[in-house]
Amino acid sequence: MLAVRIWNLGTMVEVRVLRGHSASVEALSYTGNGRLLSGSFDRSVRLWNVYTGEPTCQSMDGHRGYVRCVAPYSDPERNNQKW
């Protein structure tokens, strides 16, 4: 699947589609602050705003291989980071 679909589980209605990857999306991680990380076989990672469906930053391209796992990282020393 080239897109990430967000569903309302109470109503079983699709509420948003996140498009931008050019290959299969293989990894997802919700950051807990309204953002979702996605990793793809297109060798990129994207960070999305789940409320608007828009990317929150430029695509993180250039990985040597397929992105099969993503995880948010929080460092109190770098709390000014706005990714």
DSSP file with accessible surface (Angstrom, degrees, kcal/mol):
  #  RESIDUE AA STRUCTURE BP1 BP2  ACC     N-H-->O    O-->H-N    N-H-->O    O-->H-N    TCO  KAPPA ALPHA  PHI   PSI    X-CA   Y-CA   Z-CA
    1    1 A M              0   0  129      0, 0.0    24,-2.4     0, 0.0    22,-0.1   0.000 360.0 360.0 360.0 131.5    0.0    0.0    0.0
    2    2 A L        +     0   0   96     22,-0.2    18,-0.7    20,-0.1    19,-0.6   0.490 360.0  52.4 -89.1  -4.2    1.4    3.4   -1.0
    3    3 A A  E    S-A   19   0A  10     16,-0.1     2,-0.5    17,-0.1    16,-0.2  -0.904  75.0-128.4-131.1 158.5   -0.8    5.3    1.5
    4    4 A V  E     -A   18   0A  10     14,-2.2    14,-3.4    -2,-0.3     2,-0.5  -0.920  25.3-154.6-105.2 130.6   -1.5    5.2    5.2
    5    5 A R  E     -A   17   0A  92     -2,-0.5     2,-0.5    12,-0.2    12,-0.2  -0.911   1.9-155.5-111.0 132.8   -5.2    5.2    6.0
    6    6 A I  E     -A   16   0A  40     10,-3.0     9,-2.8    -2,-0.5    10,-1.6  -0.922  15.3-166.8-109.4 129.4   -6.6    6.5    9.3
    7    7 A W  E     -A   14   0A 119     -2,-0.5     2,-0.8     7,-0.3     7,-0.2  -0.876  26.7-128.8-117.6 147.2   -9.9    5.1   10.5
    8    8 A N  E  >> -A   13   0A  72      5,-2.9     4,-2.0    -2,-0.3     5,-1.0  -0.851  23.6-161.8 -86.5 109.9  -12.4    6.0   13.1
    9    9 A L  T  45S+     0   0  139     -2,-0.8    -1,-0.1     1,-0.2     5,-0.0   0.733  84.1  59.7 -72.1 -20.8  -12.8    2.7   14.9
   10   10 A G  T  45S+     0   0   73      1,-0.2    -1,-0.2     3,-0.1    -2,-0.0   0.885 123.1  20.7 -71.4 -38.3  -16.1    3.7   16.5
   11   11 A T  T  45S-     0   0   85     -3,-0.2    -2,-0.2     2,-0.2    -1,-0.2   0.520  97.5-129.6-106.3  -9.4  -17.8    4.3   13.2
   12   12 A M  T  <5 +     0   0  126     -4,-2.0     2,-0.4     1,-0.2    -3,-0.2   0.835  61.2 140.5  59.2  36.7  -15.5    2.2   11.0
   13   13 A V  E   < -A    8   0A  79     -5,-1.0    -5,-2.9     2,-0.0     2,-0.4  -0.919  57.8-121.5-111.0 134.4  -15.2    5.2    8.6
   14   14 A E  E     +A    7   0A  74     -2,-0.4    -7,-0.3    -7,-0.2     3,-0.1  -0.590  32.0 177.3 -71.9 127.0  -12.0    6.2    6.9
   15   15 A V  E     +     0   0A  69     -9,-2.8     2,-0.3    -2,-0.4    -8,-0.2   0.651  57.9  12.1-108.3 -19.7  -11.2    9.7    8.0
   16   16 A R  E     -A    6   0A  81    -10,-1.6   -10,-3.0     2,-0.0     2,-0.4  -0.986  50.7-155.0-159.5 146.9   -7.9   10.5    6.4
   17   17 A V  E     -A    5   0A  30     -2,-0.3     2,-0.7   -12,-0.2   -12,-0.2  -0.997  13.5-153.2-125.2 125.6   -5.4    9.2    3.8
   18   18 A L  E     -A    4   0A   2    -14,-3.4   -14,-2.2    -2,-0.4     2,-0.4  -0.886  20.6-177.9-101.0 111.2   -1.7   10.1    4.0
   19   19 A R  E     +A    3   0A 167     -2,-0.7   -16,-0.1    34,-0.3     3,-0.1  -0.888  38.7  92.2-113.3 142.1   -0.1   10.0    0.6
   20   20 A G        +     0   0   37    -18,-0.7     2,-0.1     1,-0.4    -1,-0.1   0.178  52.4 103.8 167.5 -27.6    3.5   10.6   -0.3
   21   21 A H        -     0   0   11    -19,-0.6    -1,-0.4    -3,-0.2     4,-0.1  -0.488  52.1-154.3 -75.6 149.4    5.4    7.4   -0.4
   22   22 A S  S    S+     0   0   98     -2,-0.1     2,-0.3     2,-0.1    -1,-0.1   0.349  76.6  34.0-105.4   5.0    6.3    5.9   -3.8
   23   23 A A  S    S-     0   0   26    -21,-0.1    19,-0.2   -22,-0.1    -2,-0.1  -0.894 107.6 -48.7-146.1 177.3    6.5    2.3   -2.5
   24   24 A S        -     0   0   35     -2,-0.3    17,-2.8    16,-0.1     2,-0.5  -0.160  50.2-128.9 -55.1 132.9    4.9    0.0    0.1
   25   25 A V  E     +B   40   0B  25    -24,-2.4    15,-0.3    15,-0.2    -1,-0.1  -0.761  35.0 167.1 -83.8 124.1    4.6    1.4    3.6
   26   26 A E  E     +     0   0B  91     13,-2.2     2,-0.4    -2,-0.5    14,-0.2   0.523  53.7  45.7-116.8 -13.5    6.0   -1.2    6.0
   27   27 A A  E     +B   39   0B  11     12,-1.8    12,-2.4    40,-0.1     2,-0.3  -0.999  52.8 176.2-141.9 138.1    6.4    0.6    9.3
   28   28 A L  E     +B   38   0B  98     -2,-0.4     2,-0.3    10,-0.2    10,-0.2  -0.992   2.2 176.7-137.1 145.9    4.3    2.9   11.5
   29   29 A S  E     -B   37   0B  26      8,-1.9     8,-3.0    -2,-0.3     2,-0.5  -0.910  21.0-143.6-150.6 122.1    4.8    4.5   14.9
   30   30 A Y  E     -B   36   0B 117     -2,-0.3     6,-0.2     6,-0.2    -2,-0.0  -0.723   7.0-156.5 -83.9 129.5    2.5    6.9   16.6
   31   31 A T        -     0   0   35      4,-2.7    -1,-0.1    -2,-0.5     5,-0.1   0.630  33.4-120.7 -83.8 -13.7    4.4    9.5   18.6
   32   32 A G  S    S+     0   0   54      3,-0.5     4,-0.1     1,-0.0    -2,-0.1   0.410  96.4  82.4  92.1  -4.0    1.6   10.3   21.0
   33   33 A N  S    S-     0   0  101      2,-0.3     3,-0.1     0, 0.0    -3,-0.0  -0.019 120.7 -79.1-123.1  31.7    1.4   14.0   20.1
   34   34 A G  S    S+     0   0    2      1,-0.3    16,-2.4    15,-0.1    17,-0.5   0.625 100.1 113.3  83.3  14.2   -0.7   13.9   17.0
   35   35 A R  E     - C   0  49B  80     14,-0.2    -4,-2.7    15,-0.1    -3,-0.5  -0.915  47.1-161.1-122.3 149.0    2.2   12.8   14.8
   36   36 A L  E     -BC  30  48B  18     12,-2.0    12,-2.8    -2,-0.4     2,-0.4  -0.993   8.1-148.4-131.2 128.9    2.8    9.5   12.9
   37   37 A L  E     -BC  29  47B   9     -8,-3.0    -8,-1.9    -2,-0.4     2,-0.4  -0.796  17.1-171.1 -91.7 138.8    6.1    8.2   11.6
   38   38 A S  E     -BC  28  46B   0      8,-2.5     8,-2.4    -2,-0.4     2,-0.4  -0.994   6.7-164.6-131.8 139.3    5.9    6.0    8.4
   39   39 A G  E     -BC  27  45B   0    -12,-2.4   -13,-2.2    -2,-0.4   -12,-1.8  -0.942  14.5-171.7-121.1 146.6    8.7    4.0    6.8
   40   40 A S  E >   -B   25   0B   0      4,-1.8    27,-2.1    -2,-0.4     3,-1.4  -0.885  42.2-112.2-138.5 163.7    8.6    2.6    3.3
   41   41 A F  T 3  S+     0   0   60    -17,-2.8   -17,-0.1    -2,-0.3   -16,-0.1   0.528 109.3  77.8 -71.0  -5.6   10.3    0.4    0.8
   42   42 A D  T 3  S-     0   0   37    -18,-0.3    -1,-0.3   -19,-0.2     3,-0.1   0.367 115.2-114.1 -81.3   5.5   11.0    3.7   -1.1
   43   43 A R  S <  S+     0   0  114     -3,-1.4    20,-1.5     1,-0.2    19,-0.4   0.811  78.0 113.4  68.7  34.7   13.8    4.1    1.5
   44   44 A S        -     0   0    1     -4,-0.4    -4,-1.8    17,-0.2     2,-0.4  -0.917  54.0-147.3-132.6 159.8   12.2    7.1    3.1
   45   45 A V  E     -CD  39  60B  16     15,-1.7    15,-3.1    -2,-0.3     2,-0.4  -0.982  17.6-167.9-122.3 137.8   10.7    8.1    6.5
   46   46 A R  E     -C   38   0B  48     -8,-2.4    -8,-2.5    -2,-0.4     2,-0.5  -0.957  13.3-148.4-126.9 147.4    7.9   10.6    6.8
   47   47 A L  E     -C   37   0B   1     -2,-0.4     9,-3.0    10,-0.3    10,-0.7  -0.975  23.9-167.8-116.4 123.8    6.4   12.4    9.8
   48   48 A W  E     -CE  36  55B   3    -12,-2.8   -12,-2.0    -2,-0.5     2,-0.7  -0.836  27.4-131.2-114.9 149.6    2.7   13.2    9.5
   49   49 A N  E  >  -C   35   0B  45      5,-2.8     4,-2.6    -2,-0.3     5,-0.3  -0.876  21.8-157.0 -90.9 115.6    0.2   15.4   11.3
   50   50 A V  T  4 S+     0   0   21    -16,-2.4    -1,-0.1    -2,-0.7   -15,-0.1   0.722  87.5  55.2 -72.0 -18.7   -2.7   12.9   11.8
   51   51 A Y  T  4 S+     0   0  154    -17,-0.5    -1,-0.2     1,-0.1   -16,-0.1   0.830 122.6  23.7 -82.4 -32.7   -5.2   15.7   12.2
   52   52 A T  T  4 S-     0   0   80     -3,-0.3    -2,-0.2     2,-0.2    -1,-0.1   0.650  94.3-131.1-104.0 -22.8   -4.5   17.5    8.9
   53   53 A G     <  +     0   0   11     -4,-2.6   -34,-0.3     1,-0.3    -3,-0.1   0.503  65.7 127.5  81.3   4.9   -2.9   14.6    6.9
   54   54 A E        -     0   0  124     -5,-0.3    -5,-2.8   -36,-0.1    -1,-0.3  -0.673  67.6-106.6 -95.3 148.4    0.0   16.9    6.0
   55   55 A P  B     -E   48   0B  56      0, 0.0    -7,-0.3     0, 0.0     3,-0.1  -0.443  20.6-149.4 -67.1 144.9    3.7   16.0    6.4
   56   56 A T  S    S+     0   0   46     -9,-3.0     2,-0.3     1,-0.1    -8,-0.1   0.534  75.1   5.2 -94.0 -10.0    5.2   18.0    9.3
   57   57 A C  S    S-     0   0   45    -10,-0.7   -10,-0.3     3,-0.0    -1,-0.1  -0.956  96.9 -64.2-157.7 174.8    8.7   18.1    7.7
   58   58 A Q        -     0   0  169     -2,-0.3   -11,-0.1     1,-0.1    -2,-0.1  -0.337  66.8 -89.1 -65.2 147.8   10.5   17.2    4.5
   59   59 A S        -     0   0   20      1,-0.1     2,-1.1   -13,-0.1   -13,-0.2  -0.283  34.5-128.1 -57.5 138.4   10.8   13.5    3.7
   60   60 A M  B     +D   45   0B  73    -15,-3.1   -15,-1.7    -3,-0.1     3,-0.2  -0.777  45.4 168.5 -93.9  91.6   13.8   11.9    5.3
   61   61 A D        +     0   0  106     -2,-1.1   -17,-0.2   -17,-0.2   -18,-0.1  -0.420  34.8  69.8 -96.6 174.3   15.3   10.2    2.2
   62   62 A G        +     0   0   71    -19,-0.4    -1,-0.1     1,-0.3   -18,-0.1   0.527  51.5 152.7  98.3   7.0   18.6    8.5    1.5
   63   63 A H        -     0   0   84    -20,-1.5    -1,-0.3    -3,-0.2     4,-0.1  -0.426  46.0-133.1 -67.3 144.7   18.4    5.3    3.6
   64   64 A R  S    S+     0   0  242     -2,-0.1     2,-0.2     2,-0.1    -1,-0.1   0.781  82.3  17.8 -70.7 -28.4   20.5    2.5    2.1
   65   65 A G  S    S-     0   0   34      1,-0.1    -2,-0.1   -22,-0.1    -3,-0.0  -0.731 103.3 -57.4-132.6-177.8   17.8   -0.1    2.4
   66   66 A Y        -     0   0  113     -2,-0.2     2,-0.8     1,-0.1   -25,-0.2  -0.346  51.5-121.9 -60.5 144.1   14.1   -0.5    2.9
   67   67 A V        +     0   0   13    -27,-2.1   -41,-0.4     1,-0.1   -40,-0.1  -0.813  44.0 159.3 -92.5 110.6   12.8    1.1    6.0
   68   68 A R        +     0   0  167     -2,-0.8     2,-0.3     1,-0.2    -1,-0.1   0.445  60.7  36.1-110.9  -6.3   11.1   -1.7    7.9
   69   69 A C        +     0   0  106    -42,-0.1     2,-0.3   -29,-0.1    -1,-0.2  -0.984  57.7 178.6-150.5 136.8   11.0   -0.2   11.4
   70   70 A V        +     0   0   23     -2,-0.3   -42,-0.1   -42,-0.2   -31,-0.1  -0.984   2.7 174.6-136.2 149.5   10.5    3.3   12.8
   71   71 A A        -     0   0   74     -2,-0.3     2,-0.1   -42,-0.1   -40,-0.1  -0.969  31.1-115.7-153.2 137.0   10.4    4.6   16.4
   72   72 A P        -     0   0   57      0, 0.0     2,-0.4     0, 0.0   -42,-0.0  -0.414  26.5-153.1 -70.7 151.9   10.2    8.1   17.9
   73   73 A Y        -     0   0  147     -2,-0.1     2,-0.5     2,-0.0   -42,-0.0  -0.995   8.8-170.1-128.9 128.7   13.1    9.4   19.9
   74   74 A S        -     0   0  109     -2,-0.4     5,-0.1     3,-0.0     3,-0.1  -0.979   4.4-178.8-123.0 126.9   12.8   12.0   22.6
   75   75 A D    >   -     0   0   37     -2,-0.5     3,-2.1     3,-0.2    -2,-0.0  -0.966  19.7-154.0-126.1 113.1   15.9   13.6   24.2
   76   76 A P  G >  S+     0   0  106      0, 0.0     3,-1.0     0, 0.0    -1,-0.1   0.798  97.0  62.3 -57.1 -26.1   15.2   16.2   27.0
   77   77 A E  G 3  S+     0   0  172      1,-0.3     3,-0.2     2,-0.1    -3,-0.0   0.733 108.8  41.8 -70.1 -21.9   18.6   17.8   26.1
   78   78 A R  G X   +     0   0  147     -3,-2.1     3,-2.1     1,-0.1    -1,-0.3  -0.212  69.7 139.1-117.0  42.6   17.2   18.6   22.6
   79   79 A N  T <   +     0   0  138     -3,-1.0    -1,-0.1     1,-0.3    -2,-0.1   0.596  65.1  66.7 -70.1  -4.5   13.7   19.7   23.6
   80   80 A N  T 3  S+     0   0  117     -3,-0.2    -1,-0.3    -4,-0.1     2,-0.2   0.472  71.1 118.9 -90.7  -0.6   13.9   22.6   21.0
   81   81 A Q    <   -     0   0   98     -3,-2.1    -3,-0.0     1,-0.1     0, 0.0  -0.480  47.7-165.1 -68.6 129.6   13.9   20.1   18.1
   82   82 A K              0   0  174     -2,-0.2    -1,-0.1     1,-0.2    -3,-0.0  -0.181 360.0 360.0-113.5  39.9   10.9   20.7   16.0
   83   83 A W              0   0   77    -26,-0.0    -1,-0.2     0, 0.0   -27,-0.1   0.823 360.0 360.0 -80.7 360.0   10.6   17.6   13.8
